[in-house]
Amino acid sequence: MKEVAVLIGAGSIGQAIIRRISAGRHIVLADYSLENANRAKEILENAGFECSTIRCDLGNKDDILALVNYATNKGCIKYMVNAAGVSPSQAPVEEILRVDLYGTSVLLEEFGKVIAEGGSGVIISSQSGHRLPALPQEQNDALAMSPVEELLSLPFIRSISDTLKAYQYSKRCNVLRVMYEACRWGKRGATINSISPGIIITPLANDELHGPRAKGYLDMIAGMPAQRAGTPDEVGDLAEYLMSSHGRFISGADILIDGGCTSSYWYGDLQYLKATH
Ligand SMILES: NC(=O)c1ccc[n+]([C@@H]2O[C@H](COP(=O)([O-])OP(=O)(O)OC[C@H]3O[C@@H](n4cnc5c(N)ncnc54)[C@H](O)[C@@H]3O)[C@@H](O)[C@H]2O)c1
């Protein structure tokens, strides 16, 4: 039976990951924008990969169930990568929570039912979740273990009114949910982890670097230990490690890949960002 690698969010980071793990496998490219998925398909097929595409809104449970059905008909699910998401400047609060928090949780649950033995998954979270102070244990437990259909009704989630907080809670939820799901995925002999990237140069980040907020971005980069932004390929290398035999003892983990930006935010030159970020 053919092995399948599923990518949700066929953007820059997603493509960098999928091309490292998919030689000889069938790639299912799922994206809210079928145009983006088809563009990625063309690039990947010209590089020797076998792909198919399906439209899927991560924030819609029916779309996720249709994706699982489509992918399992192609073969056994060896890898699942979620690199879809909406950022604080791209969408209102409800949309960020629906896609990044609820949708990712549904995705983890549904692929946890079909992942192959020896399979692996990676969820792209964000350094932004690491800027949220520690939450009370009851809130951690609620984000990690509540039934998915109850997540958006949690009182502390319902009270979020700004997009940055919505994004940060969503990304914190991704990390906690991955810990919870690692216990279930492990029963099938599979691993699941999250990666929290810092500033990674993609078309979106490039727009910011040349737009009205460029100075803020450049100051942030200058104040980071690495003193540069990251590349999708560096995130791809980390994901490849986690999903390869080297990473078989790693599950339920979140790995920051941010050039030290989070360290600087809490304890270094970037502490001034605490007032606004
Ligand atoms: N680029 C960065 O600096 C950075 C930093 C931290 C975290 N991230 C996270 O990495 C992930 C990917 O970001 P990227 O920089 O590769 O962006 P990108 O814009 O290149 O790719 C994102 C893809 O997700 C798709 N998408 C958006 N909403 C969707 C939805 N509801 N359902 C399905 N697909 C959807 C888009 O169509 C796009 O193809 C996101 O979760 C983002 O939050 C990015």
The ligand as a MOL file (V3000), in Angstrom:
LIG
                    3D

  0  0  0     0  0            999 V3000
M  V30 BEGIN CTAB
M  V30 COUNTS 44 48 0 0 0
M  V30 BEGIN ATOM
M  V30 1 N 6.3710 32.9310 8.6010 0
M  V30 2 C 6.5620 33.1580 9.8910 0
M  V30 3 O 7.3470 34.0550 10.2790 0
M  V30 4 C 5.8500 32.3140 10.9220 0
M  V30 5 C 6.2570 32.4240 12.2420 0
M  V30 6 C 5.6110 31.6550 13.2200 0
M  V30 7 C 4.5830 30.7990 12.8720 0
M  V30 8 N 4.2000 30.7110 11.5650 0 CHG=1
M  V30 9 C 3.1080 29.7830 11.2600 0
M  V30 10 O 3.4790 28.9400 10.1940 0
M  V30 11 C 2.3090 28.5200 9.4810 0
M  V30 12 C 2.5530 28.6780 7.9800 0
M  V30 13 O 2.9840 29.9740 7.7180 0
M  V30 14 P 3.7550 30.4170 6.3800 0
M  V30 15 O 4.6440 31.5270 6.7690 0
M  V30 16 O 4.3070 29.2360 5.6370 0 CHG=-1
M  V30 17 O 2.5330 31.0790 5.6080 0
M  V30 18 P 2.0310 30.9940 4.1150 0
M  V30 19 O 1.1040 32.1410 3.9650 0
M  V30 20 O 3.1890 30.8350 3.1690 0
M  V30 21 O 1.1880 29.6070 4.1160 0
M  V30 22 C -0.0040 29.4310 4.8160 0
M  V30 23 C -0.9340 28.5930 3.9440 0
M  V30 24 O -2.0710 28.2720 4.7520 0
M  V30 25 C -3.2220 28.4030 3.9480 0
M  V30 26 N -4.3690 28.6530 4.8070 0
M  V30 27 C -4.7200 29.8040 5.4510 0
M  V30 28 N -5.8670 29.6390 6.1140 0
M  V30 29 C -6.2600 28.3500 5.9130 0
M  V30 30 C -7.3710 27.5850 6.3240 0
M  V30 31 N -8.3540 28.1010 7.0840 0
M  V30 32 N -7.4430 26.2930 5.9220 0
M  V30 33 C -6.4940 25.7510 5.1340 0
M  V30 34 N -5.4230 26.4470 4.6830 0
M  V30 35 C -5.3010 27.7290 5.0860 0
M  V30 36 C -2.9370 29.5710 3.0280 0
M  V30 37 O -3.7810 29.5330 1.8700 0
M  V30 38 C -1.4540 29.3300 2.7030 0
M  V30 39 O -1.2820 28.5270 1.5500 0
M  V30 40 C 1.1450 29.3280 10.0800 0
M  V30 41 O 0.4660 28.5290 11.0300 0
M  V30 42 C 1.8430 30.4740 10.8120 0
M  V30 43 O 1.0810 30.9110 11.9240 0
M  V30 44 C 4.8040 31.4460 10.5800 0
M  V30 END ATOM
M  V30 BEGIN BOND
M  V30 1 1 1 2
M  V30 2 2 2 3
M  V30 3 1 2 4
M  V30 4 1 4 5
M  V30 5 2 4 44
M  V30 6 2 5 6
M  V30 7 1 6 7
M  V30 8 2 7 8
M  V30 9 1 8 9
M  V30 10 1 8 44
M  V30 11 1 9 10
M  V30 12 1 9 42
M  V30 13 1 10 11
M  V30 14 1 11 12
M  V30 15 1 11 40
M  V30 16 1 12 13
M  V30 17 1 13 14
M  V30 18 2 14 15
M  V30 19 1 14 16
M  V30 20 1 14 17
M  V30 21 1 17 18
M  V30 22 2 18 19
M  V30 23 1 18 20
M  V30 24 1 18 21
M  V30 25 1 21 22
M  V30 26 1 22 23
M  V30 27 1 23 24
M  V30 28 1 23 38
M  V30 29 1 24 25
M  V30 30 1 25 26
M  V30 31 1 25 36
M  V30 32 1 26 27
M  V30 33 1 26 35
M  V30 34 2 27 28
M  V30 35 1 28 29
M  V30 36 1 29 30
M  V30 37 2 29 35
M  V30 38 1 30 31
M  V30 39 2 30 32
M  V30 40 1 32 33
M  V30 41 2 33 34
M  V30 42 1 34 35
M  V30 43 1 36 37
M  V30 44 1 36 38
M  V30 45 1 38 39
M  V30 46 1 40 41
M  V30 47 1 40 42
M  V30 48 1 42 43
M  V30 END BOND
M  V30 END CTAB
M  END
